[in-house]
Amino acid sequence: MSVSSEVVELNPRVAILMGSDSDLSTLKPAVDILNSFGVNCEIRVLSAHRTPLEMVAFANDAKALGFKVIIAGAGGAAHLPGMIASLTSLPVIGVPVQTKSLQGVDSMLSILQMPAGIPVATVAIGGGLNAGLLAIQILSTFDSNLEKKLFAYRQSMHDQVIAKDHRLSELGVLDYLKQM
């Protein structure tokens, strides 16, 4: 029996990492949208500061484990997305988590200000949904079924806005607001 050199794609396809379990509410929209598109994900708590060795091990093994994209949410110093990106060639999407002291601006700037050569795609503060959608967009470049689902999702958003526009025109502002 010969061993095949064929690469076997393992599920899950997207890793969702957070520095603390308190970040889960920010990242849940990413989990939800990925699940709704049929994209498997694995969710982990890995702190760049409190569990650095485990974080490094995960980042080093992520590609071999079959992950295609990593979403990493972090608040405060927000080093997790950048540290993960420095250890893997996989695309990393950083999600700044809103903080009490600076409302997430500190997190956003930490994730945005990566040094040249170590990119991290960054979404808005609290932008878990867009992180999930960006992961889907990345995966859809290699998966035509996923691309069709993404197009249908966007078409649905388009149709909803058109319907709201027509309803507003029919009802007028006051009646429309009463029915909201």
PyMOL CGO cylinders between C-alpha atoms (Angstrom):
from pymol import cmd
from pymol.cgo import CYLINDER

trace = [
    CYLINDER, 0.00, 0.00, 0.00, 1.45, 3.34, -1.01, 0.3, 1, 1, 1, 1, 1, 1,
    CYLINDER, 1.45, 3.34, -1.01, 1.03, 6.58, 0.85, 0.3, 1, 1, 1, 1, 1, 1,
    CYLINDER, 1.03, 6.58, 0.85, -0.59, 9.30, -1.24, 0.3, 1, 1, 1, 1, 1, 1,
    CYLINDER, -0.59, 9.30, -1.24, 1.05, 12.70, -1.37, 0.3, 1, 1, 1, 1, 1, 1,
    CYLINDER, 1.05, 12.70, -1.37, -2.36, 14.24, -2.05, 0.3, 1, 1, 1, 1, 1, 1,
    CYLINDER, -2.36, 14.24, -2.05, -3.26, 17.00, 0.36, 0.3, 1, 1, 1, 1, 1, 1,
    CYLINDER, -3.26, 17.00, 0.36, -6.45, 16.17, 2.19, 0.3, 1, 1, 1, 1, 1, 1,
    CYLINDER, -6.45, 16.17, 2.19, -8.53, 19.18, 3.19, 0.3, 1, 1, 1, 1, 1, 1,
    CYLINDER, -8.53, 19.18, 3.19, -9.57, 18.78, 6.78, 0.3, 1, 1, 1, 1, 1, 1,
    CYLINDER, -9.57, 18.78, 6.78, -12.54, 20.49, 8.35, 0.3, 1, 1, 1, 1, 1, 1,
    CYLINDER, -12.54, 20.49, 8.35, -12.86, 22.92, 10.06, 0.3, 1, 1, 1, 1, 1, 1,
    CYLINDER, -12.86, 22.92, 10.06, -11.82, 25.49, 7.47, 0.3, 1, 1, 1, 1, 1, 1,
    CYLINDER, -11.82, 25.49, 7.47, -11.83, 28.66, 9.62, 0.3, 1, 1, 1, 1, 1, 1,
    CYLINDER, -11.83, 28.66, 9.62, -10.28, 29.10, 13.04, 0.3, 1, 1, 1, 1, 1, 1,
    CYLINDER, -10.28, 29.10, 13.04, -11.83, 31.72, 15.31, 0.3, 1, 1, 1, 1, 1, 1,
    CYLINDER, -11.83, 31.72, 15.31, -9.49, 32.75, 18.09, 0.3, 1, 1, 1, 1, 1, 1,
    CYLINDER, -9.49, 32.75, 18.09, -9.99, 35.10, 20.99, 0.3, 1, 1, 1, 1, 1, 1,
    CYLINDER, -9.99, 35.10, 20.99, -7.70, 36.34, 23.71, 0.3, 1, 1, 1, 1, 1, 1,
    CYLINDER, -7.70, 36.34, 23.71, -10.40, 35.96, 26.35, 0.3, 1, 1, 1, 1, 1, 1,
    CYLINDER, -10.40, 35.96, 26.35, -13.79, 34.30, 26.56, 0.3, 1, 1, 1, 1, 1, 1,
    CYLINDER, -13.79, 34.30, 26.56, -15.23, 37.77, 27.15, 0.3, 1, 1, 1, 1, 1, 1,
    CYLINDER, -15.23, 37.77, 27.15, -14.55, 38.37, 23.42, 0.3, 1, 1, 1, 1, 1, 1,
    CYLINDER, -14.55, 38.37, 23.42, -16.99, 35.62, 22.41, 0.3, 1, 1, 1, 1, 1, 1,
    CYLINDER, -16.99, 35.62, 22.41, -19.99, 37.94, 22.08, 0.3, 1, 1, 1, 1, 1, 1,
    CYLINDER, -19.99, 37.94, 22.08, -18.01, 40.02, 19.55, 0.3, 1, 1, 1, 1, 1, 1,
    CYLINDER, -18.01, 40.02, 19.55, -17.04, 36.94, 17.53, 0.3, 1, 1, 1, 1, 1, 1,
    CYLINDER, -17.04, 36.94, 17.53, -20.37, 35.07, 17.71, 0.3, 1, 1, 1, 1, 1, 1,
    CYLINDER, -20.37, 35.07, 17.71, -21.71, 36.84, 14.58, 0.3, 1, 1, 1, 1, 1, 1,
    CYLINDER, -21.71, 36.84, 14.58, -18.72, 35.40, 12.68, 0.3, 1, 1, 1, 1, 1, 1,
    CYLINDER, -18.72, 35.40, 12.68, -19.55, 31.92, 13.96, 0.3, 1, 1, 1, 1, 1, 1,
    CYLINDER, -19.55, 31.92, 13.96, -23.21, 32.38, 13.04, 0.3, 1, 1, 1, 1, 1, 1,
    CYLINDER, -23.21, 32.38, 13.04, -22.58, 33.59, 9.48, 0.3, 1, 1, 1, 1, 1, 1,
    CYLINDER, -22.58, 33.59, 9.48, -19.97, 30.90, 8.83, 0.3, 1, 1, 1, 1, 1, 1,
    CYLINDER, -19.97, 30.90, 8.83, -22.39, 28.24, 10.07, 0.3, 1, 1, 1, 1, 1, 1,
    CYLINDER, -22.39, 28.24, 10.07, -25.21, 29.65, 7.92, 0.3, 1, 1, 1, 1, 1, 1,
    CYLINDER, -25.21, 29.65, 7.92, -22.95, 29.31, 4.86, 0.3, 1, 1, 1, 1, 1, 1,
    CYLINDER, -22.95, 29.31, 4.86, -22.04, 25.75, 5.82, 0.3, 1, 1, 1, 1, 1, 1,
    CYLINDER, -22.04, 25.75, 5.82, -18.43, 26.68, 6.64, 0.3, 1, 1, 1, 1, 1, 1,
    CYLINDER, -18.43, 26.68, 6.64, -17.04, 24.72, 9.56, 0.3, 1, 1, 1, 1, 1, 1,
    CYLINDER, -17.04, 24.72, 9.56, -15.12, 26.60, 12.19, 0.3, 1, 1, 1, 1, 1, 1,
    CYLINDER, -15.12, 26.60, 12.19, -13.24, 25.87, 15.36, 0.3, 1, 1, 1, 1, 1, 1,
    CYLINDER, -13.24, 25.87, 15.36, -13.38, 28.37, 18.20, 0.3, 1, 1, 1, 1, 1, 1,
    CYLINDER, -13.38, 28.37, 18.20, -10.51, 28.69, 20.66, 0.3, 1, 1, 1, 1, 1, 1,
    CYLINDER, -10.51, 28.69, 20.66, -9.41, 30.91, 23.55, 0.3, 1, 1, 1, 1, 1, 1,
    CYLINDER, -9.41, 30.91, 23.55, -5.69, 31.58, 23.09, 0.3, 1, 1, 1, 1, 1, 1,
    CYLINDER, -5.69, 31.58, 23.09, -4.09, 34.57, 24.72, 0.3, 1, 1, 1, 1, 1, 1,
    CYLINDER, -4.09, 34.57, 24.72, -0.96, 36.11, 23.22, 0.3, 1, 1, 1, 1, 1, 1,
    CYLINDER, -0.96, 36.11, 23.22, 0.06, 37.12, 26.75, 0.3, 1, 1, 1, 1, 1, 1,
    CYLINDER, 0.06, 37.12, 26.75, -1.31, 34.43, 29.06, 0.3, 1, 1, 1, 1, 1, 1,
    CYLINDER, -1.31, 34.43, 29.06, -0.90, 31.32, 26.86, 0.3, 1, 1, 1, 1, 1, 1,
    CYLINDER, -0.90, 31.32, 26.86, 1.88, 32.30, 24.44, 0.3, 1, 1, 1, 1, 1, 1,
    CYLINDER, 1.88, 32.30, 24.44, 3.27, 28.79, 23.95, 0.3, 1, 1, 1, 1, 1, 1,
    CYLINDER, 3.27, 28.79, 23.95, -0.15, 27.37, 23.11, 0.3, 1, 1, 1, 1, 1, 1,
    CYLINDER, -0.15, 27.37, 23.11, -0.78, 30.28, 20.73, 0.3, 1, 1, 1, 1, 1, 1,
    CYLINDER, -0.78, 30.28, 20.73, 2.53, 29.65, 18.96, 0.3, 1, 1, 1, 1, 1, 1,
    CYLINDER, 2.53, 29.65, 18.96, 1.82, 25.91, 18.70, 0.3, 1, 1, 1, 1, 1, 1,
    CYLINDER, 1.82, 25.91, 18.70, -1.62, 26.58, 17.22, 0.3, 1, 1, 1, 1, 1, 1,
    CYLINDER, -1.62, 26.58, 17.22, -0.30, 29.11, 14.69, 0.3, 1, 1, 1, 1, 1, 1,
    CYLINDER, -0.30, 29.11, 14.69, 2.53, 26.79, 13.65, 0.3, 1, 1, 1, 1, 1, 1,
    CYLINDER, 2.53, 26.79, 13.65, 0.12, 23.86, 13.13, 0.3, 1, 1, 1, 1, 1, 1,
    CYLINDER, 0.12, 23.86, 13.13, -2.90, 25.74, 11.71, 0.3, 1, 1, 1, 1, 1, 1,
    CYLINDER, -2.90, 25.74, 11.71, -2.17, 25.09, 8.04, 0.3, 1, 1, 1, 1, 1, 1,
    CYLINDER, -2.17, 25.09, 8.04, -1.40, 21.40, 8.61, 0.3, 1, 1, 1, 1, 1, 1,
    CYLINDER, -1.40, 21.40, 8.61, -4.67, 21.11, 10.53, 0.3, 1, 1, 1, 1, 1, 1,
    CYLINDER, -4.67, 21.11, 10.53, -6.56, 22.19, 7.41, 0.3, 1, 1, 1, 1, 1, 1,
    CYLINDER, -6.56, 22.19, 7.41, -7.44, 25.76, 8.31, 0.3, 1, 1, 1, 1, 1, 1,
    CYLINDER, -7.44, 25.76, 8.31, -7.66, 28.18, 5.40, 0.3, 1, 1, 1, 1, 1, 1,
    CYLINDER, -7.66, 28.18, 5.40, -8.40, 31.44, 7.23, 0.3, 1, 1, 1, 1, 1, 1,
    CYLINDER, -8.40, 31.44, 7.23, -7.96, 32.61, 10.81, 0.3, 1, 1, 1, 1, 1, 1,
    CYLINDER, -7.96, 32.61, 10.81, -10.18, 35.18, 12.51, 0.3, 1, 1, 1, 1, 1, 1,
    CYLINDER, -10.18, 35.18, 12.51, -8.60, 36.57, 15.67, 0.3, 1, 1, 1, 1, 1, 1,
    CYLINDER, -8.60, 36.57, 15.67, -10.40, 38.92, 18.01, 0.3, 1, 1, 1, 1, 1, 1,
    CYLINDER, -10.40, 38.92, 18.01, -8.66, 40.84, 20.75, 0.3, 1, 1, 1, 1, 1, 1,
    CYLINDER, -8.66, 40.84, 20.75, -9.18, 43.83, 23.01, 0.3, 1, 1, 1, 1, 1, 1,
    CYLINDER, -9.18, 43.83, 23.01, -6.83, 46.20, 24.75, 0.3, 1, 1, 1, 1, 1, 1,
    CYLINDER, -6.83, 46.20, 24.75, -3.27, 45.60, 23.59, 0.3, 1, 1, 1, 1, 1, 1,
    CYLINDER, -3.27, 45.60, 23.59, -4.80, 43.30, 20.93, 0.3, 1, 1, 1, 1, 1, 1,
    CYLINDER, -4.80, 43.30, 20.93, -1.62, 41.41, 20.08, 0.3, 1, 1, 1, 1, 1, 1,
    CYLINDER, -1.62, 41.41, 20.08, -3.27, 38.09, 19.20, 0.3, 1, 1, 1, 1, 1, 1,
    CYLINDER, -3.27, 38.09, 19.20, -4.07, 38.78, 15.51, 0.3, 1, 1, 1, 1, 1, 1,
    CYLINDER, -4.07, 38.78, 15.51, -0.61, 40.15, 14.77, 0.3, 1, 1, 1, 1, 1, 1,
    CYLINDER, -0.61, 40.15, 14.77, 1.23, 37.44, 16.65, 0.3, 1, 1, 1, 1, 1, 1,
    CYLINDER, 1.23, 37.44, 16.65, -0.77, 34.74, 14.85, 0.3, 1, 1, 1, 1, 1, 1,
    CYLINDER, -0.77, 34.74, 14.85, -0.07, 36.46, 11.50, 0.3, 1, 1, 1, 1, 1, 1,
    CYLINDER, -0.07, 36.46, 11.50, 3.65, 36.54, 12.27, 0.3, 1, 1, 1, 1, 1, 1,
    CYLINDER, 3.65, 36.54, 12.27, 3.67, 32.75, 12.67, 0.3, 1, 1, 1, 1, 1, 1,
    CYLINDER, 3.67, 32.75, 12.67, 1.58, 31.56, 9.69, 0.3, 1, 1, 1, 1, 1, 1,
    CYLINDER, 1.58, 31.56, 9.69, 1.14, 32.22, 6.00, 0.3, 1, 1, 1, 1, 1, 1,
    CYLINDER, 1.14, 32.22, 6.00, -2.64, 31.86, 6.31, 0.3, 1, 1, 1, 1, 1, 1,
    CYLINDER, -2.64, 31.86, 6.31, -4.77, 34.99, 5.95, 0.3, 1, 1, 1, 1, 1, 1,
    CYLINDER, -4.77, 34.99, 5.95, -5.56, 36.49, 9.36, 0.3, 1, 1, 1, 1, 1, 1,
    CYLINDER, -5.56, 36.49, 9.36, -8.54, 38.75, 9.94, 0.3, 1, 1, 1, 1, 1, 1,
    CYLINDER, -8.54, 38.75, 9.94, -8.31, 40.88, 13.07, 0.3, 1, 1, 1, 1, 1, 1,
    CYLINDER, -8.31, 40.88, 13.07, -11.43, 41.89, 14.98, 0.3, 1, 1, 1, 1, 1, 1,
    CYLINDER, -11.43, 41.89, 14.98, -10.92, 44.75, 17.44, 0.3, 1, 1, 1, 1, 1, 1,
    CYLINDER, -10.92, 44.75, 17.44, -13.00, 44.17, 20.56, 0.3, 1, 1, 1, 1, 1, 1,
    CYLINDER, -13.00, 44.17, 20.56, -14.63, 47.15, 22.22, 0.3, 1, 1, 1, 1, 1, 1,
    CYLINDER, -14.63, 47.15, 22.22, -12.93, 48.00, 25.51, 0.3, 1, 1, 1, 1, 1, 1,
    CYLINDER, -12.93, 48.00, 25.51, -14.16, 49.93, 28.53, 0.3, 1, 1, 1, 1, 1, 1,
    CYLINDER, -14.16, 49.93, 28.53, -11.34, 52.43, 28.69, 0.3, 1, 1, 1, 1, 1, 1,
    CYLINDER, -11.34, 52.43, 28.69, -10.98, 53.45, 25.04, 0.3, 1, 1, 1, 1, 1, 1,
    CYLINDER, -10.98, 53.45, 25.04, -14.09, 51.92, 23.40, 0.3, 1, 1, 1, 1, 1, 1,
    CYLINDER, -14.09, 51.92, 23.40, -11.94, 49.64, 21.23, 0.3, 1, 1, 1, 1, 1, 1,
    CYLINDER, -11.94, 49.64, 21.23, -9.89, 52.34, 19.55, 0.3, 1, 1, 1, 1, 1, 1,
    CYLINDER, -9.89, 52.34, 19.55, -6.82, 50.94, 21.32, 0.3, 1, 1, 1, 1, 1, 1,
    CYLINDER, -6.82, 50.94, 21.32, -7.60, 47.46, 19.99, 0.3, 1, 1, 1, 1, 1, 1,
    CYLINDER, -7.60, 47.46, 19.99, -8.24, 48.73, 16.47, 0.3, 1, 1, 1, 1, 1, 1,
    CYLINDER, -8.24, 48.73, 16.47, -5.01, 50.71, 16.30, 0.3, 1, 1, 1, 1, 1, 1,
    CYLINDER, -5.01, 50.71, 16.30, -3.00, 47.79, 17.66, 0.3, 1, 1, 1, 1, 1, 1,
    CYLINDER, -3.00, 47.79, 17.66, -4.38, 45.47, 14.98, 0.3, 1, 1, 1, 1, 1, 1,
    CYLINDER, -4.38, 45.47, 14.98, -4.19, 48.05, 12.16, 0.3, 1, 1, 1, 1, 1, 1,
    CYLINDER, -4.19, 48.05, 12.16, -0.63, 49.17, 12.81, 0.3, 1, 1, 1, 1, 1, 1,
    CYLINDER, -0.63, 49.17, 12.81, 1.16, 46.01, 11.74, 0.3, 1, 1, 1, 1, 1, 1,
    CYLINDER, 1.16, 46.01, 11.74, 4.72, 46.36, 10.49, 0.3, 1, 1, 1, 1, 1, 1,
    CYLINDER, 4.72, 46.36, 10.49, 5.40, 46.01, 6.79, 0.3, 1, 1, 1, 1, 1, 1,
    CYLINDER, 5.40, 46.01, 6.79, 5.55, 42.38, 5.76, 0.3, 1, 1, 1, 1, 1, 1,
    CYLINDER, 5.55, 42.38, 5.76, 3.09, 40.99, 8.34, 0.3, 1, 1, 1, 1, 1, 1,
    CYLINDER, 3.09, 40.99, 8.34, -0.39, 41.99, 7.13, 0.3, 1, 1, 1, 1, 1, 1,
    CYLINDER, -0.39, 41.99, 7.13, -3.57, 41.52, 9.14, 0.3, 1, 1, 1, 1, 1, 1,
    CYLINDER, -3.57, 41.52, 9.14, -6.88, 42.33, 7.48, 0.3, 1, 1, 1, 1, 1, 1,
    CYLINDER, -6.88, 42.33, 7.48, -8.81, 44.41, 10.01, 0.3, 1, 1, 1, 1, 1, 1,
    CYLINDER, -8.81, 44.41, 10.01, -12.54, 44.94, 10.30, 0.3, 1, 1, 1, 1, 1, 1,
    CYLINDER, -12.54, 44.94, 10.30, -14.42, 47.52, 12.35, 0.3, 1, 1, 1, 1, 1, 1,
    CYLINDER, -14.42, 47.52, 12.35, -14.49, 47.56, 16.13, 0.3, 1, 1, 1, 1, 1, 1,
    CYLINDER, -14.49, 47.56, 16.13, -16.88, 44.78, 17.07, 0.3, 1, 1, 1, 1, 1, 1,
    CYLINDER, -16.88, 44.78, 17.07, -17.04, 43.68, 13.42, 0.3, 1, 1, 1, 1, 1, 1,
    CYLINDER, -17.04, 43.68, 13.42, -17.46, 39.95, 13.92, 0.3, 1, 1, 1, 1, 1, 1,
    CYLINDER, -17.46, 39.95, 13.92, -20.05, 39.64, 11.15, 0.3, 1, 1, 1, 1, 1, 1,
    CYLINDER, -20.05, 39.64, 11.15, -17.79, 41.29, 8.56, 0.3, 1, 1, 1, 1, 1, 1,
    CYLINDER, -17.79, 41.29, 8.56, -14.88, 39.13, 9.69, 0.3, 1, 1, 1, 1, 1, 1,
    CYLINDER, -14.88, 39.13, 9.69, -16.97, 36.04, 8.98, 0.3, 1, 1, 1, 1, 1, 1,
    CYLINDER, -16.97, 36.04, 8.98, -18.07, 37.42, 5.62, 0.3, 1, 1, 1, 1, 1, 1,
    CYLINDER, -18.07, 37.42, 5.62, -14.48, 38.30, 4.68, 0.3, 1, 1, 1, 1, 1, 1,
    CYLINDER, -14.48, 38.30, 4.68, -13.43, 34.75, 5.54, 0.3, 1, 1, 1, 1, 1, 1,
    CYLINDER, -13.43, 34.75, 5.54, -16.23, 33.48, 3.29, 0.3, 1, 1, 1, 1, 1, 1,
    CYLINDER, -16.23, 33.48, 3.29, -15.06, 35.79, 0.49, 0.3, 1, 1, 1, 1, 1, 1,
    CYLINDER, -15.06, 35.79, 0.49, -11.52, 34.44, 0.79, 0.3, 1, 1, 1, 1, 1, 1,
    CYLINDER, -11.52, 34.44, 0.79, -12.74, 30.84, 0.77, 0.3, 1, 1, 1, 1, 1, 1,
    CYLINDER, -12.74, 30.84, 0.77, -15.09, 31.54, -2.16, 0.3, 1, 1, 1, 1, 1, 1,
    CYLINDER, -15.09, 31.54, -2.16, -12.14, 32.29, -4.43, 0.3, 1, 1, 1, 1, 1, 1,
    CYLINDER, -12.14, 32.29, -4.43, -11.56, 28.52, -4.43, 0.3, 1, 1, 1, 1, 1, 1,
    CYLINDER, -11.56, 28.52, -4.43, -15.13, 27.27, -3.93, 0.3, 1, 1, 1, 1, 1, 1,
    CYLINDER, -15.13, 27.27, -3.93, -17.75, 28.11, -6.56, 0.3, 1, 1, 1, 1, 1, 1,
    CYLINDER, -17.75, 28.11, -6.56, -20.62, 26.84, -4.37, 0.3, 1, 1, 1, 1, 1, 1,
    CYLINDER, -20.62, 26.84, -4.37, -19.58, 29.21, -1.61, 0.3, 1, 1, 1, 1, 1, 1,
    CYLINDER, -19.58, 29.21, -1.61, -19.29, 32.02, -4.16, 0.3, 1, 1, 1, 1, 1, 1,
    CYLINDER, -19.29, 32.02, -4.16, -22.90, 31.35, -5.28, 0.3, 1, 1, 1, 1, 1, 1,
    CYLINDER, -22.90, 31.35, -5.28, -24.09, 31.45, -1.66, 0.3, 1, 1, 1, 1, 1, 1,
    CYLINDER, -24.09, 31.45, -1.66, -22.26, 34.74, -1.12, 0.3, 1, 1, 1, 1, 1, 1,
    CYLINDER, -22.26, 34.74, -1.12, -23.86, 36.22, -4.22, 0.3, 1, 1, 1, 1, 1, 1,
    CYLINDER, -23.86, 36.22, -4.22, -27.30, 35.07, -3.02, 0.3, 1, 1, 1, 1, 1, 1,
    CYLINDER, -27.30, 35.07, -3.02, -26.64, 36.60, 0.42, 0.3, 1, 1, 1, 1, 1, 1,
    CYLINDER, -26.64, 36.60, 0.42, -25.74, 39.94, -1.15, 0.3, 1, 1, 1, 1, 1, 1,
    CYLINDER, -25.74, 39.94, -1.15, -28.72, 39.77, -3.52, 0.3, 1, 1, 1, 1, 1, 1,
    CYLINDER, -28.72, 39.77, -3.52, -30.96, 39.19, -0.49, 0.3, 1, 1, 1, 1, 1, 1,
    CYLINDER, -30.96, 39.19, -0.49, -29.57, 42.30, 1.20, 0.3, 1, 1, 1, 1, 1, 1,
    CYLINDER, -29.57, 42.30, 1.20, -30.17, 44.25, -2.03, 0.3, 1, 1, 1, 1, 1, 1,
    CYLINDER, -30.17, 44.25, -2.03, -33.75, 43.00, -2.27, 0.3, 1, 1, 1, 1, 1, 1,
    CYLINDER, -33.75, 43.00, -2.27, -34.44, 43.90, 1.37, 0.3, 1, 1, 1, 1, 1, 1,
    CYLINDER, -34.44, 43.90, 1.37, -33.29, 47.48, 0.83, 0.3, 1, 1, 1, 1, 1, 1,
    CYLINDER, -33.29, 47.48, 0.83, -35.37, 47.81, -2.35, 0.3, 1, 1, 1, 1, 1, 1,
    CYLINDER, -35.37, 47.81, -2.35, -38.43, 46.49, -0.50, 0.3, 1, 1, 1, 1, 1, 1,
    CYLINDER, -38.43, 46.49, -0.50, -37.88, 48.95, 2.35, 0.3, 1, 1, 1, 1, 1, 1,
    CYLINDER, -37.88, 48.95, 2.35, -37.50, 51.81, -0.12, 0.3, 1, 1, 1, 1, 1, 1,
    CYLINDER, -37.50, 51.81, -0.12, -40.79, 50.90, -1.83, 0.3, 1, 1, 1, 1, 1, 1,
    CYLINDER, -40.79, 50.90, -1.83, -42.58, 50.51, 1.49, 0.3, 1, 1, 1, 1, 1, 1,
    CYLINDER, -42.58, 50.51, 1.49, -41.30, 53.90, 2.69, 0.3, 1, 1, 1, 1, 1, 1,
    CYLINDER, -41.30, 53.90, 2.69, -42.54, 55.51, -0.52, 0.3, 1, 1, 1, 1, 1, 1,
    CYLINDER, -42.54, 55.51, -0.52, -45.96, 53.87, -0.15, 0.3, 1, 1, 1, 1, 1, 1,
    CYLINDER, -45.96, 53.87, -0.15, -46.50, 54.60, 3.54, 0.3, 1, 1, 1, 1, 1, 1,
    CYLINDER, -46.50, 54.60, 3.54, -44.72, 57.89, 4.06, 0.3, 1, 1, 1, 1, 1, 1,
    CYLINDER, -44.72, 57.89, 4.06, -42.32, 58.65, 6.89, 0.3, 1, 1, 1, 1, 1, 1,
    CYLINDER, -42.32, 58.65, 6.89, -44.73, 58.71, 9.85, 0.3, 1, 1, 1, 1, 1, 1,
    CYLINDER, -44.73, 58.71, 9.85, -46.59, 55.48, 9.03, 0.3, 1, 1, 1, 1, 1, 1,
    CYLINDER, -46.59, 55.48, 9.03, -43.33, 53.74, 8.15, 0.3, 1, 1, 1, 1, 1, 1,
    CYLINDER, -43.33, 53.74, 8.15, -41.84, 54.70, 11.52, 0.3, 1, 1, 1, 1, 1, 1,
    CYLINDER, -41.84, 54.70, 11.52, -44.96, 53.47, 13.32, 0.3, 1, 1, 1, 1, 1, 1,
    CYLINDER, -44.96, 53.47, 13.32, -44.53, 50.03, 11.75, 0.3, 1, 1, 1, 1, 1, 1,
    CYLINDER, -44.53, 50.03, 11.75, -40.84, 49.71, 12.51, 0.3, 1, 1, 1, 1, 1, 1,
]
cmd.load_cgo(trace, "trace")
